[in-house]
Amino acid sequence: MFWTKNPIPMLPRLSELDAYKYYFQCYGKDMETNLPDKKGQLIPAFHSVMKKKHRSL
């Protein structure tokens, strides 16, 4: 199992995870100070993952 709070670095290689179950956790800077901006970067990145994997949001 693979788990990440920031999918941005892995977006170009997302297909390499096709054989695995993986989960994304969406936190903001209030809980994780080193994460990118939630509304400006993380949420769009999560939407991109869902579109690539054909899952409903």
PyMOL Python script that loads the backbone (N, CA, C, O; Angstrom):
from pymol import cmd

cmd.read_pdbstr("""\
ATOM      1  N   MET A   1       0.844  -1.157   0.000  1.00  0.00           N
ATOM      2  CA  MET A   1       0.000   0.000   0.000  1.00  0.00           C
ATOM      3  C   MET A   1       0.897   1.230   0.000  1.00  0.00           C
ATOM      4  O   MET A   1       1.950   1.251   0.638  1.00  0.00           O
ATOM      5  N   PHE A   2       0.465   2.242  -0.720  1.00  0.00           N
ATOM      6  CA  PHE A   2       1.180   3.510  -0.803  1.00  0.00           C
ATOM      7  C   PHE A   2       0.231   4.602  -0.325  1.00  0.00           C
ATOM      8  O   PHE A   2      -0.940   4.622  -0.705  1.00  0.00           O
ATOM      9  N   TRP A   3       0.726   5.494   0.496  1.00  0.00           N
ATOM     10  CA  TRP A   3      -0.106   6.553   1.055  1.00  0.00           C
ATOM     11  C   TRP A   3       0.659   7.875   0.946  1.00  0.00           C
ATOM     12  O   TRP A   3       1.833   7.937   1.313  1.00  0.00           O
ATOM     13  N   THR A   4       0.017   8.919   0.453  1.00  0.00           N
ATOM     14  CA  THR A   4       0.670  10.211   0.365  1.00  0.00           C
ATOM     15  C   THR A   4      -0.308  11.344   0.647  1.00  0.00           C
ATOM     16  O   THR A   4      -1.505  11.233   0.381  1.00  0.00           O
ATOM     17  N   LYS A   5       0.218  12.422   1.183  1.00  0.00           N
ATOM     18  CA  LYS A   5      -0.563  13.633   1.409  1.00  0.00           C
ATOM     19  C   LYS A   5      -0.318  14.640   0.303  1.00  0.00           C
ATOM     20  O   LYS A   5      -1.023  15.644   0.205  1.00  0.00           O
ATOM     21  N   ASN A   6       0.682  14.377  -0.535  1.00  0.00           N
ATOM     22  CA  ASN A   6       1.047  15.301  -1.603  1.00  0.00           C
ATOM     23  C   ASN A   6       1.322  14.513  -2.887  1.00  0.00           C
ATOM     24  O   ASN A   6       2.422  13.986  -3.055  1.00  0.00           O
ATOM     25  N   PRO A   7       0.353  14.424  -3.786  1.00  0.00           N
ATOM     26  CA  PRO A   7       0.542  13.641  -5.000  1.00  0.00           C
ATOM     27  C   PRO A   7       1.313  14.364  -6.105  1.00  0.00           C
ATOM     28  O   PRO A   7       1.628  13.757  -7.129  1.00  0.00           O
ATOM     29  N   ILE A   8       1.622  15.643  -5.918  1.00  0.00           N
ATOM     30  CA  ILE A   8       2.220  16.442  -6.982  1.00  0.00           C
ATOM     31  C   ILE A   8       3.512  15.819  -7.538  1.00  0.00           C
ATOM     32  O   ILE A   8       3.633  15.709  -8.758  1.00  0.00           O
ATOM     33  N   PRO A   9       4.480  15.407  -6.709  1.00  0.00           N
ATOM     34  CA  PRO A   9       5.715  14.858  -7.264  1.00  0.00           C
ATOM     35  C   PRO A   9       5.529  13.557  -8.052  1.00  0.00           C
ATOM     36  O   PRO A   9       6.351  13.229  -8.908  1.00  0.00           O
ATOM     37  N   MET A  10       4.469  12.827  -7.772  1.00  0.00           N
ATOM     38  CA  MET A  10       4.287  11.532  -8.432  1.00  0.00           C
ATOM     39  C   MET A  10       3.350  11.571  -9.638  1.00  0.00           C
ATOM     40  O   MET A  10       3.186  10.550 -10.306  1.00  0.00           O
ATOM     41  N   LEU A  11       2.738  12.699  -9.934  1.00  0.00           N
ATOM     42  CA  LEU A  11       1.783  12.766 -11.044  1.00  0.00           C
ATOM     43  C   LEU A  11       2.366  12.277 -12.373  1.00  0.00           C
ATOM     44  O   LEU A  11       1.675  11.547 -13.084  1.00  0.00           O
ATOM     45  N   PRO A  12       3.593  12.636 -12.745  1.00  0.00           N
ATOM     46  CA  PRO A  12       4.120  12.155 -14.020  1.00  0.00           C
ATOM     47  C   PRO A  12       4.319  10.636 -14.074  1.00  0.00           C
ATOM     48  O   PRO A  12       4.386  10.059 -15.159  1.00  0.00           O
ATOM     49  N   ARG A  13       4.415   9.991 -12.913  1.00  0.00           N
ATOM     50  CA  ARG A  13       4.687   8.551 -12.872  1.00  0.00           C
ATOM     51  C   ARG A  13       3.526   7.764 -12.253  1.00  0.00           C
ATOM     52  O   ARG A  13       3.716   6.632 -11.807  1.00  0.00           O
ATOM     53  N   LEU A  14       2.359   8.340 -12.225  1.00  0.00           N
ATOM     54  CA  LEU A  14       1.204   7.731 -11.577  1.00  0.00           C
ATOM     55  C   LEU A  14       0.897   6.336 -12.107  1.00  0.00           C
ATOM     56  O   LEU A  14       0.475   5.468 -11.342  1.00  0.00           O
ATOM     57  N   SER A  15       1.096   6.110 -13.374  1.00  0.00           N
ATOM     58  CA  SER A  15       0.785   4.803 -13.961  1.00  0.00           C
ATOM     59  C   SER A  15       1.619   3.674 -13.359  1.00  0.00           C
ATOM     60  O   SER A  15       1.228   2.510 -13.438  1.00  0.00           O
ATOM     61  N   GLU A  16       2.749   4.000 -12.766  1.00  0.00           N
ATOM     62  CA  GLU A  16       3.582   2.977 -12.137  1.00  0.00           C
ATOM     63  C   GLU A  16       2.923   2.385 -10.898  1.00  0.00           C
ATOM     64  O   GLU A  16       3.348   1.337 -10.413  1.00  0.00           O
ATOM     65  N   LEU A  17       1.898   3.040 -10.386  1.00  0.00           N
ATOM     66  CA  LEU A  17       1.192   2.544  -9.205  1.00  0.00           C
ATOM     67  C   LEU A  17      -0.062   1.740  -9.559  1.00  0.00           C
ATOM     68  O   LEU A  17      -0.810   1.343  -8.666  1.00  0.00           O
ATOM     69  N   ASP A  18      -0.298   1.500 -10.840  1.00  0.00           N
ATOM     70  CA  ASP A  18      -1.521   0.810 -11.257  1.00  0.00           C
ATOM     71  C   ASP A  18      -1.723  -0.551 -10.588  1.00  0.00           C
ATOM     72  O   ASP A  18      -2.861  -0.968 -10.374  1.00  0.00           O
ATOM     73  N   ALA A  19      -0.669  -1.226 -10.265  1.00  0.00           N
ATOM     74  CA  ALA A  19      -0.784  -2.558  -9.666  1.00  0.00           C
ATOM     75  C   ALA A  19      -0.978  -2.521  -8.153  1.00  0.00           C
ATOM     76  O   ALA A  19      -1.126  -3.568  -7.521  1.00  0.00           O
ATOM     77  N   TYR A  20      -0.979  -1.330  -7.572  1.00  0.00           N
ATOM     78  CA  TYR A  20      -1.053  -1.191  -6.122  1.00  0.00           C
ATOM     79  C   TYR A  20      -2.297  -0.426  -5.695  1.00  0.00           C
ATOM     80  O   TYR A  20      -2.860   0.358  -6.458  1.00  0.00           O
ATOM     81  N   LYS A  21      -2.707  -0.670  -4.467  1.00  0.00           N
ATOM     82  CA  LYS A  21      -3.738   0.169  -3.858  1.00  0.00           C
ATOM     83  C   LYS A  21      -3.031   1.364  -3.254  1.00  0.00           C
ATOM     84  O   LYS A  21      -1.973   1.223  -2.641  1.00  0.00           O
ATOM     85  N   TYR A  22      -3.611   2.532  -3.425  1.00  0.00           N
ATOM     86  CA  TYR A  22      -3.004   3.704  -2.820  1.00  0.00           C
ATOM     87  C   TYR A  22      -4.071   4.676  -2.373  1.00  0.00           C
ATOM     88  O   TYR A  22      -5.195   4.672  -2.876  1.00  0.00           O
ATOM     89  N   TYR A  23      -3.699   5.509  -1.419  1.00  0.00           N
ATOM     90  CA  TYR A  23      -4.625   6.441  -0.798  1.00  0.00           C
ATOM     91  C   TYR A  23      -3.984   7.819  -0.748  1.00  0.00           C
ATOM     92  O   TYR A  23      -2.764   7.947  -0.646  1.00  0.00           O
ATOM     93  N   PHE A  24      -4.815   8.837  -0.819  1.00  0.00           N
ATOM     94  CA  PHE A  24      -4.342  10.206  -0.701  1.00  0.00           C
ATOM     95  C   PHE A  24      -5.039  10.854   0.479  1.00  0.00           C
ATOM     96  O   PHE A  24      -6.251  10.725   0.647  1.00  0.00           O
ATOM     97  N   GLN A  25      -4.274  11.541   1.283  1.00  0.00           N
ATOM     98  CA  GLN A  25      -4.796  12.240   2.445  1.00  0.00           C
ATOM     99  C   GLN A  25      -4.635  13.724   2.186  1.00  0.00           C
ATOM    100  O   GLN A  25      -3.532  14.171   1.872  1.00  0.00           O
ATOM    101  N   CYS A  26      -5.682  14.491   2.306  1.00  0.00           N
ATOM    102  CA  CYS A  26      -5.606  15.916   2.005  1.00  0.00           C
ATOM    103  C   CYS A  26      -5.621  16.726   3.296  1.00  0.00           C
ATOM    104  O   CYS A  26      -6.663  16.872   3.935  1.00  0.00           O
ATOM    105  N   TYR A  27      -4.473  17.245   3.671  1.00  0.00           N
ATOM    106  CA  TYR A  27      -4.327  18.105   4.832  1.00  0.00           C
ATOM    107  C   TYR A  27      -3.957  19.491   4.347  1.00  0.00           C
ATOM    108  O   TYR A  27      -3.548  19.671   3.200  1.00  0.00           O
ATOM    109  N   GLY A  28      -4.100  20.442   5.202  1.00  0.00           N
ATOM    110  CA  GLY A  28      -3.675  21.800   4.900  1.00  0.00           C
ATOM    111  C   GLY A  28      -2.477  22.187   5.745  1.00  0.00           C
ATOM    112  O   GLY A  28      -2.005  21.398   6.564  1.00  0.00           O
ATOM    113  N   LYS A  29      -1.990  23.389   5.549  1.00  0.00           N
ATOM    114  CA  LYS A  29      -0.823  23.867   6.293  1.00  0.00           C
ATOM    115  C   LYS A  29      -1.082  23.968   7.796  1.00  0.00           C
ATOM    116  O   LYS A  29      -0.142  24.028   8.589  1.00  0.00           O
ATOM    117  N   ASP A  30      -2.352  23.985   8.182  1.00  0.00           N
ATOM    118  CA  ASP A  30      -2.659  24.036   9.605  1.00  0.00           C
ATOM    119  C   ASP A  30      -2.198  22.770  10.328  1.00  0.00           C
ATOM    120  O   ASP A  30      -1.928  22.812  11.529  1.00  0.00           O
ATOM    121  N   MET A  31      -2.103  21.644   9.613  1.00  0.00           N
ATOM    122  CA  MET A  31      -1.658  20.390  10.214  1.00  0.00           C
ATOM    123  C   MET A  31      -0.270  19.971   9.732  1.00  0.00           C
ATOM    124  O   MET A  31       0.476  19.332  10.475  1.00  0.00           O
ATOM    125  N   GLU A  32       0.077  20.321   8.511  1.00  0.00           N
ATOM    126  CA  GLU A  32       1.357  19.930   7.919  1.00  0.00           C
ATOM    127  C   GLU A  32       1.986  21.175   7.294  1.00  0.00           C
ATOM    128  O   GLU A  32       1.622  21.554   6.181  1.00  0.00           O
ATOM    129  N   THR A  33       2.898  21.797   7.974  1.00  0.00           N
ATOM    130  CA  THR A  33       3.435  23.080   7.524  1.00  0.00           C
ATOM    131  C   THR A  33       4.278  22.994   6.251  1.00  0.00           C
ATOM    132  O   THR A  33       4.469  24.013   5.588  1.00  0.00           O
ATOM    133  N   ASN A  34       4.780  21.834   5.893  1.00  0.00           N
ATOM    134  CA  ASN A  34       5.643  21.711   4.718  1.00  0.00           C
ATOM    135  C   ASN A  34       4.907  21.292   3.447  1.00  0.00           C
ATOM    136  O   ASN A  34       5.546  21.070   2.419  1.00  0.00           O
ATOM    137  N   LEU A  35       3.594  21.179   3.494  1.00  0.00           N
ATOM    138  CA  LEU A  35       2.831  20.807   2.304  1.00  0.00           C
ATOM    139  C   LEU A  35       2.578  22.032   1.424  1.00  0.00           C
ATOM    140  O   LEU A  35       2.541  23.159   1.918  1.00  0.00           O
ATOM    141  N   PRO A  36       2.403  21.806   0.111  1.00  0.00           N
ATOM    142  CA  PRO A  36       2.020  22.920  -0.767  1.00  0.00           C
ATOM    143  C   PRO A  36       0.638  23.448  -0.387  1.00  0.00           C
ATOM    144  O   PRO A  36      -0.087  22.817   0.382  1.00  0.00           O
ATOM    145  N   ASP A  37       0.288  24.594  -0.924  1.00  0.00           N
ATOM    146  CA  ASP A  37      -1.007  25.216  -0.671  1.00  0.00           C
ATOM    147  C   ASP A  37      -2.153  24.263  -1.032  1.00  0.00           C
ATOM    148  O   ASP A  37      -2.182  23.704  -2.129  1.00  0.00           O
ATOM    149  N   LYS A  38      -3.078  24.087  -0.113  1.00  0.00           N
ATOM    150  CA  LYS A  38      -4.170  23.126  -0.302  1.00  0.00           C
ATOM    151  C   LYS A  38      -5.074  23.500  -1.472  1.00  0.00           C
ATOM    152  O   LYS A  38      -5.288  22.690  -2.374  1.00  0.00           O
ATOM    153  N   LYS A  39      -5.605  24.720  -1.464  1.00  0.00           N
ATOM    154  CA  LYS A  39      -6.550  25.122  -2.509  1.00  0.00           C
ATOM    155  C   LYS A  39      -5.868  25.372  -3.845  1.00  0.00           C
ATOM    156  O   LYS A  39      -6.430  25.061  -4.895  1.00  0.00           O
ATOM    157  N   GLY A  40      -4.677  25.922  -3.818  1.00  0.00           N
ATOM    158  CA  GLY A  40      -4.004  26.291  -5.048  1.00  0.00           C
ATOM    159  C   GLY A  40      -3.249  25.164  -5.735  1.00  0.00           C
ATOM    160  O   GLY A  40      -3.068  25.192  -6.952  1.00  0.00           O
ATOM    161  N   GLN A  41      -2.798  24.153  -4.954  1.00  0.00           N
ATOM    162  CA  GLN A  41      -1.976  23.106  -5.537  1.00  0.00           C
ATOM    163  C   GLN A  41      -2.468  21.691  -5.234  1.00  0.00           C
ATOM    164  O   GLN A  41      -2.588  20.872  -6.145  1.00  0.00           O
ATOM    165  N   LEU A  42      -2.749  21.402  -3.981  1.00  0.00           N
ATOM    166  CA  LEU A  42      -3.082  20.022  -3.618  1.00  0.00           C
ATOM    167  C   LEU A  42      -4.438  19.571  -4.164  1.00  0.00           C
ATOM    168  O   LEU A  42      -4.533  18.486  -4.739  1.00  0.00           O
ATOM    169  N   ILE A  43      -5.473  20.368  -3.999  1.00  0.00           N
ATOM    170  CA  ILE A  43      -6.793  19.959  -4.495  1.00  0.00           C
ATOM    171  C   ILE A  43      -6.780  19.793  -6.010  1.00  0.00           C
ATOM    172  O   ILE A  43      -7.315  18.800  -6.504  1.00  0.00           O
ATOM    173  N   PRO A  44      -6.189  20.727  -6.779  1.00  0.00           N
ATOM    174  CA  PRO A  44      -6.093  20.481  -8.225  1.00  0.00           C
ATOM    175  C   PRO A  44      -5.296  19.215  -8.555  1.00  0.00           C
ATOM    176  O   PRO A  44      -5.621  18.515  -9.514  1.00  0.00           O
ATOM    177  N   ALA A  45      -4.269  18.921  -7.781  1.00  0.00           N
ATOM    178  CA  ALA A  45      -3.490  17.701  -8.020  1.00  0.00           C
ATOM    179  C   ALA A  45      -4.337  16.458  -7.754  1.00  0.00           C
ATOM    180  O   ALA A  45      -4.279  15.498  -8.522  1.00  0.00           O
ATOM    181  N   PHE A  46      -5.120  16.465  -6.680  1.00  0.00           N
ATOM    182  CA  PHE A  46      -6.004  15.333  -6.395  1.00  0.00           C
ATOM    183  C   PHE A  46      -7.044  15.171  -7.503  1.00  0.00           C
ATOM    184  O   PHE A  46      -7.359  14.046  -7.892  1.00  0.00           O
ATOM    185  N   HIS A  47      -7.572  16.264  -8.007  1.00  0.00           N
ATOM    186  CA  HIS A  47      -8.525  16.195  -9.129  1.00  0.00           C
ATOM    187  C   HIS A  47      -7.864  15.573 -10.351  1.00  0.00           C
ATOM    188  O   HIS A  47      -8.480  14.777 -11.059  1.00  0.00           O
ATOM    189  N   SER A  48      -6.632  15.929 -10.591  1.00  0.00           N
ATOM    190  CA  SER A  48      -5.894  15.368 -11.721  1.00  0.00           C
ATOM    191  C   SER A  48      -5.734  13.858 -11.582  1.00  0.00           C
ATOM    192  O   SER A  48      -5.884  13.121 -12.556  1.00  0.00           O
ATOM    193  N   VAL A  49      -5.432  13.405 -10.381  1.00  0.00           N
ATOM    194  CA  VAL A  49      -5.302  11.960 -10.132  1.00  0.00           C
ATOM    195  C   VAL A  49      -6.625  11.261 -10.403  1.00  0.00           C
ATOM    196  O   VAL A  49      -6.656  10.222 -11.062  1.00  0.00           O
ATOM    197  N   MET A  50      -7.709  11.822  -9.902  1.00  0.00           N
ATOM    198  CA  MET A  50      -9.017  11.189 -10.089  1.00  0.00           C
ATOM    199  C   MET A  50      -9.398  11.133 -11.565  1.00  0.00           C
ATOM    200  O   MET A  50      -9.958  10.135 -12.020  1.00  0.00           O
ATOM    201  N   LYS A  51      -9.106  12.181 -12.311  1.00  0.00           N
ATOM    202  CA  LYS A  51      -9.405  12.180 -13.745  1.00  0.00           C
ATOM    203  C   LYS A  51      -8.591  11.115 -14.479  1.00  0.00           C
ATOM    204  O   LYS A  51      -9.105  10.426 -15.361  1.00  0.00           O
ATOM    205  N   LYS A  52      -7.330  10.988 -14.110  1.00  0.00           N
ATOM    206  CA  LYS A  52      -6.463   9.996 -14.747  1.00  0.00           C
ATOM    207  C   LYS A  52      -6.908   8.586 -14.428  1.00  0.00           C
ATOM    208  O   LYS A  52      -6.758   7.682 -15.250  1.00  0.00           O
ATOM    209  N   LYS A  53      -7.450   8.396 -13.252  1.00  0.00           N
ATOM    210  CA  LYS A  53      -7.867   7.060 -12.815  1.00  0.00           C
ATOM    211  C   LYS A  53      -9.364   6.810 -13.014  1.00  0.00           C
ATOM    212  O   LYS A  53      -9.875   5.765 -12.612  1.00  0.00           O
ATOM    213  N   HIS A  54     -10.064   7.755 -13.628  1.00  0.00           N
ATOM    214  CA  HIS A  54     -11.484   7.617 -13.975  1.00  0.00           C
ATOM    215  C   HIS A  54     -12.366   7.314 -12.774  1.00  0.00           C
ATOM    216  O   HIS A  54     -13.279   6.492 -12.854  1.00  0.00           O
ATOM    217  N   ARG A  55     -12.097   7.963 -11.694  1.00  0.00           N
ATOM    218  CA  ARG A  55     -12.924   7.792 -10.501  1.00  0.00           C
ATOM    219  C   ARG A  55     -13.710   9.067 -10.272  1.00  0.00           C
ATOM    220  O   ARG A  55     -13.234  10.163 -10.567  1.00  0.00           O
ATOM    221  N   SER A  56     -14.892   8.923  -9.755  1.00  0.00           N
ATOM    222  CA  SER A  56     -15.707  10.108  -9.496  1.00  0.00           C
ATOM    223  C   SER A  56     -15.166  10.846  -8.274  1.00  0.00           C
ATOM    224  O   SER A  56     -14.595  10.248  -7.363  1.00  0.00           O
ATOM    225  N   LEU A  57     -15.364  12.165  -8.285  1.00  0.00           N
ATOM    226  CA  LEU A  57     -14.890  12.993  -7.187  1.00  0.00           C
ATOM    227  C   LEU A  57     -15.901  13.066  -6.084  1.00  0.00           C
ATOM    228  O   LEU A  57     -15.665  13.727  -5.073  1.00  0.00           O
TER     229      LEU A  57
END
""", "prot")
cmd.dss("prot")
cmd.show_as("cartoon", "prot")
cmd.util.cbc("prot")
cmd.orient("prot")
